[in-house]
């Protein structure tokens, strides 16, 4: 895990998942779930959506977009890594 402290609970974030191989490769942003030790646990069945509601506090769209930007800044995770 690439953090100065250890976590005590499982967690999630958005990450790019790469599917397929060769010319049949595609990528999408998904919610990725981790164990407390940082090992991969799973990912959402459907890609993540950039959305918010009228009830959300001001700045919600920018915070949501920032999560996607962080996902794009990290290396992609190959879907096969979840099959281990």
N, C-alpha and C positions, 0 to 999 in steps of 0.2 A: 504494500500500500504506500502510496507516495504522499504521506502526510506526516507532520511532526508529532501527532498524537494518535493513539489507537482508539477506534470506535468500540462502543459496547453493544451496539445494536445494528441489525441489518439496515441498509439504506438504498436509495435509488438516485439516479440522475438521468439525463438525456445523453445518448451517445449515438453515433453513426454505426449502424450494423451493415456489414457487407455480406451479401448473399451470392450464391452461385460461384462460378469460376470461369476463367478465360473470357471469351467474348460474351458469355451469358452472365456477367457479373452486374449486380445492381446494388444500390445502397439506399438506406432510409434512416431517419432519426427515430429511435424507439426509446421508451423508458427501459433502463437497464437496472436490474436489481442485484445487489451485492450482499454477501454475508458480512458480518461485522469485521472479519479479517481482510476484507477487500476482494475475496475471490468471487468470481461470477456466479450468480444464482439463476438468472433467467432474464427474459426480456418480454415486453408487451407483445401480444399477438398482432396488434395493428400499429402502424406508425403513429408517432405523436402528432398532435394537431396544435397549431398556434391559434389559441382562442381565449376569450375572456367574456365575462358577462357584464351587464349594466350595473350589477350590484357590487362588482369588484371595486376596490379602492383605487384612487387615482394612481397612475403609474403602472398598473397591472400589465398593460400591453408591453411596455418597455422591459419589465422584469421577465415576462414570458419570452420575449425575443432574445434577451440576454442569455437565457438558458439554452436556446437553440444555437446562439453564437458560440457559447462554451463547448457545446457538443461538436460543432464543426471545427473547433480549434484543436480538439483531441484526436489522436489516431483512431481510425476505424477499428472496430472489433469484428473479426470474422465470425459469422454465425456458427461455424463448426466448433469454435472455442467453447460453446455452451454444451456441446455433446460429450464432453470429457467426463 
